[in-house]
Amino acid sequence: EGRGLRRIVLIIAAIIAVGLAMESIGFQLSMCAFVAFVLTALGWRRWALTVVLSGILSFGVYHAFTRWLDVNLPQASIEILKQWGF
C-alpha cells in the first residue's frame, strides 16, 4: 500500500537527516527533532505529548549515556548551541 511505503521512505530519510544533523546541532536537538518527526510520520497527532516525549527521550537518553554509561555523544559544532550546553 502507498501509505506504508511513504512511511518507510520518510523514516529512512529522517535517519539520514539525523545522522547528518548530529555533527552540527548535536545529539540532543537532532534526536528531539527525530523523535518528534517519527511520531508524527507514524500518525501520532497529540502535539503536546509529542513535544514532551521527544524532549524527555532525547535529553534523557543523552543524560543516561553520558553520565551513567560514560559514552561520548556528539556535541553541537555551532558556537551559540555550544554556549547553551548542546
N, C-alpha and C positions, 0 to 999 in steps of 0.2 A: 504494500500500500504506500502511497505517496507521502503520507504524514510520517510514517515510521522512517522512511529513507531520509526525509527532511530533518528529522530529529537527530539521526545518526550523523549526518553531514554537519549540522550545527554544533554538535558536541565535539566532533573531531576538529572543527575549525576553532572552537573555544580552547581545546587542549593545546593546539599550536599557538594560539594567541597568548595564552597564559605563559607558555614556555618562553616566548619572545619578550613578554612584558616584565617578567621577573627580574631581568637584568636592569631595567631602567626604573621601575617603580617598587621593586622589592616583593618579597613573598606575601606579606600581609595584605597589601592592597590588591595585588593581582589575584590572589586566591579568593578574596572577598568578592571581587567582580566575577570571577569564575563561578563560584557557588551560586551567586545571585542569577547569573545568566543561565546556568544549567537548570536550576529550579524553575525559572521562567520558561525555558525551552521545553521542559517536560510537562508543562501545563499548570504549574503551581501559580495560583492567582492571588494569594494572600500577601500583598505587598509589604505590610508592616512586619509580618512574621518572616518574610524573605530577607528583609534588611537585618532583622535581629539574628536570624540563623546564620546568614553569611558572615556577619561580624563576629559572632561567637565562635563559629567554626574556624574561620581563618586566623583570628588572633589567638584563640585557644590552642589550636594546633601549633602555631608558631611558639607560643609560650611553652607548651609541653616539650617540643623538640629541642628548643634552645636552652631551657632552664633544667629540665629533668633528665633529658637524654644526651645533653651536651653535643648537639648536632648543629653545625653551622648552616643556616639557610640564607638565601640571597638577600642582601640589603639593597635599598634604593641607591641608584647612582646619581639621581637628581639632587642637587645640593639642598634645596628647600625641604624636600622629603627627608633627607638625612638629618636636618636640624630638628624636625618634628619626631624623629625616632623611628622612621620607617627604613 
